[in-house]
C-alpha cells in the first residue's frame, strides 16, 4: 500500500505543455477547480483538453492555455454558454472537436478499455459527422450489416477529477447525485489525480460500495482541497456559488484574474473569494 497524497503544486509539477489532459465533472458541477487554478499558476500551455466542459474550460481558454478542446458542450448550467469559451471560439484561439454526448462517453469507454474505437449509433444522420470529417463508420460483420460510427478512443496523458472523499491510497467516493464519468476519466488516462473535499483515513463500514466510484489502481495522486470545486457545486458538501459564478461570467477576464487568480496559492484564492462575499454582504446591509 502506498500513500499517494500530494499538493496541487505536486500535481502540476508532473504535467507538461502539449499534453492531453482530461478534466472530470460535468458543466459547473464537481469540477477539480483547485487543480485547474494550480495549472493557471504554472507556465503550462498548448494543451489538448477533454472535458464535459464548464468553467474549467473557460478559465484555461481565457488564459490561452488550450490548443484543442474535445467536448460535447461547455456550460455553466444556470448560464447556458460559458462566456470565456464563447469568446475563445469567436476569436478562433482554440480548435474544437465537438462530439455528441453519447459519442464522447463511448470514446472514454474505448480509452478505458484500451480499444482504438467503439462502434455507436449516436451521430449518424447528424451534423457531427459533417463538422468532424475525420470520423469514420464501420459495418457490422454479422448478418445485420448495420453501419455505426467508429468513435475513437479519448486517450489522455493525465486526468484531473474532484470527489467528495478520498483515502490516501487513491480510492475516491462521490456523495452527490451522479458520478459524472470520473471513473472513466481516470481509467482512460496514463496518470490520474484526484482532488477531494476531505481526505479520510478509512471509509466507514456502512459505506455504500457503489459510491466508491474511483479505485486506487487507476489513481496516481490524491490532493485534499476543501472547497476545491468552488465555484462549481460539490453536493452535499456545498452548492454552486451562484453569485460568484455570475460575477465570473460578467467581469472582464483581466479584472477577474487580477483579483482572484493572481495569488501564489489556492489559499490566496479562497481568501479573495471570502473577502468578496464579505464586501457583498456589507453592501447589501
N, C-alpha and C positions, 0 to 999 in steps of 0.2 A: 504494500500500500504506500502511496506517495502523497505528500502534502503538496497540492497544486496551487496554493494561494499566491496571488500576485497583486500588484498595484496596476492602476490604469497605465502608468508610465512603463511598467514592465511589459505590458501587452503591446503597446505601441512600439516599444523598442524591438519587438520581433517582427514588425511589419515593415514593408519597403514600398517605395514608389513602383508603379507599374504592376502591382499585384491585382488579383481579382479577389475582392472581398465581399462576402455575403453579410447582410445585416438582418437579424431576425425581427420579430414583432410584426405589426400589421397597421399601416396607416399611422395614426397618432396614438397607438396602443402598445405598451410594453416594449418600447424601443431602448436599446442599450446606449442611452444618450450620454452618460458619463464617459463611455469609451469613445463615442464619436467626438465629444469635446476634447478628449485627450489627443485624438487624432488631429484635430484642428490646431492644437498647440505644437504639433510637430511640423516638419517640412515635407511630409509625405504627400505626393500628388500623382497625377496621371493614373488614377485608379479606374478599374472596371468594377462597378458596384452592382450587386444583385440583391434586390430588395422588394418586398411588398411596401412600396415607398411611403414615407411620411416626412417629418421634419429632419430625420437623419439625412435624407437626400437634399432637402432644402439647404441645410447648413453646409454640407460638403459642396453642393453646386455653387452656392453664393461665394464660397471661399475659393472656388476654382480648382477643386481637388479631383473632380471626376472627368475622366476622358470619355468613358462609355457607361451608360446605365442600361441594365437589363431589368425590366419591371412591367407589371400589368397595370399599375396606376401609381400616382404619387398624390396623397391626400392628407389633409389634417382632420378628416372625418367631419367635424362640425363646420369646417371651411373646406368645401369640396375639392378645390385645386390648390396644391401647395404653391404659394406665390413666388418663392425664390426659384423653385423648379421651373415654374412658368417663364420667369424672366430668362433663365438659362436657355430654355428651349427657343424662346423668341429671338434671342441673340445668337443662337447656334453655337454655344460654348461647350456643349456636350453632345455626343452621339447617343442615339436611343435605339435599343432593341425592345420593342413593345410586344408583349405576348398576352394572350388570353390567360385569365387566372388559372384555369384548369391546365393549360399547356405549361405554365410556369410551375405549378405543383408537380406535374409529372416529370418536368426537367430536373427538379430537386430529387424526386424518387429515382430517376435514372442515375444521377450522380451518386446518391447514397448507396445504390446497389452496384456501382462501378460498371454500369452499362453505357454504351455510347449514345443510346437514344431509347425512347419508349414510344410505341405507337398509340395515338389517341385520336378520337373523333373530333375533339374540340379544334376549332379553327377552320375546318372545312367549310367552304362557301362563304367565308368572311374576308374582310379586308386585311386580316392578319397575314394572310398568305401574300397579298399584294405588297404590303409595306415591309415584308421580310422575304424578299425573293430568294434568299439563300436557304430557306426551309425546303425540305424535300418530303415527298409522300412515299409510302411503301404499300405494297399489295399483300394481303393475307396469303400465305402459301397453302391454305386449306380450301375446301370446296366453295366456301362463301366468296372468296376472291375480293373481299371488301378492301377499299382504299382507306388508309389512315395517314395522318400527319406524323412524320418521324421527328418527334421533339428531341433536340439534342440535350445531352446531359449538361446541367448547370454546375460544372466543377468549379471549386474555389480554392484559392491558396489559404484563406483564413475566413472564419465565420465569427461574428460578434453577436451574442444574444443576451437578453436580460430576463431573469426569472425572479420569482418571489423569494425562494430559499435555495441554498446550495450547501453542500458539505465540502470539506477540504479535499476530498478525493475527486470531486468533479461531478457528482450526482446533483441534478437540478430539479426543482419542484415548482410547478405553477399552481397557484391557488385561485386564479380567476376563472372566467368562463370558457377560455379557449387556449390551446397550446400554441396557436399561430405558426405551426410547422417548424418551431425552433429545433426540434429533434432532427428534422431533415437537413436543416442548415448545418448543424454540427456534423452529421454523418456525411454530408456532401463535400466537406472541406478537408484539406490536408491538416489543418490545425483549427481548433475552435476554442473560443474564450467566452466564459460565462460570467457576466456580472450579476449580482443579486442584491436584493434589498437587505437581506440578513444572512450571514453565514451561521450555520448550525454545526455543532459537534456531531450530532446524530439526529436522524429523523425519529419521531416518536413511534412507539409500537403500533398505534392505531392509524398510522399514515395510510391513506388510500393508494395502493400501488400505482394506479393509472395516473396519479398526479406527478409521479417521478418520471417526467417525460424525457429528460436528458440523462443518459448514462455515462459514467466515468470513462468508459472505453473510448468515447468519441471526444473527450474534452482534454485540452492541453493546459488550460489555466482557469482559475476561479478568482473573481475580484468582488469583495464586498463594497458596495456603493449605495449606502442608504439614500433614498430619494434619487437614485441614479437614473431612473427613467424619466425624470422631470424634463419637459413639461407634459410628456405623454402620460397616459394612465398606467397604473400598475395595481389594479384592484385585486384583493381588498386592501392592500397597503395604502394606496392613495388614488384619488380620481385624477383625471386630467385637469391640469391647471388652466382652465378656460380663459380667465382674464389675462394670464401671461401669454397664452397662445395667441390671443387676439393682439396683444402688444407686439409679439414677434412678427405676426403677419402684416402689421400695418406700419411698422417702423422701418425707415431706410436701413439697409444692411450695415453700412458703416457705423451708423449711430448705435444700432443694437450690438454689434460686435465690440465696439469700444466699451460700452457699459458692462456687458455681461460675459464677454469671451476674451477679454484682454488680460485676465489674471493668469497666474502661474500654476493654478491647481483647480481641481474640482471644488475644493473648499471655498476658493475665491468666487467661483460661480454661484454656489449655493448662498454665500453671504450677500452677493449682489442681488439675488432674487429676493431674499428676505428683506433687504433694505427697500427694494421697490414696493413690496407688499405693504411694508410699514408706511411708506410715503403715501401710498394709495389710500390706506385706511385713514390716515391723518387728513387727507384732502376731503374725504367723504364725511368726516365729522366736523 
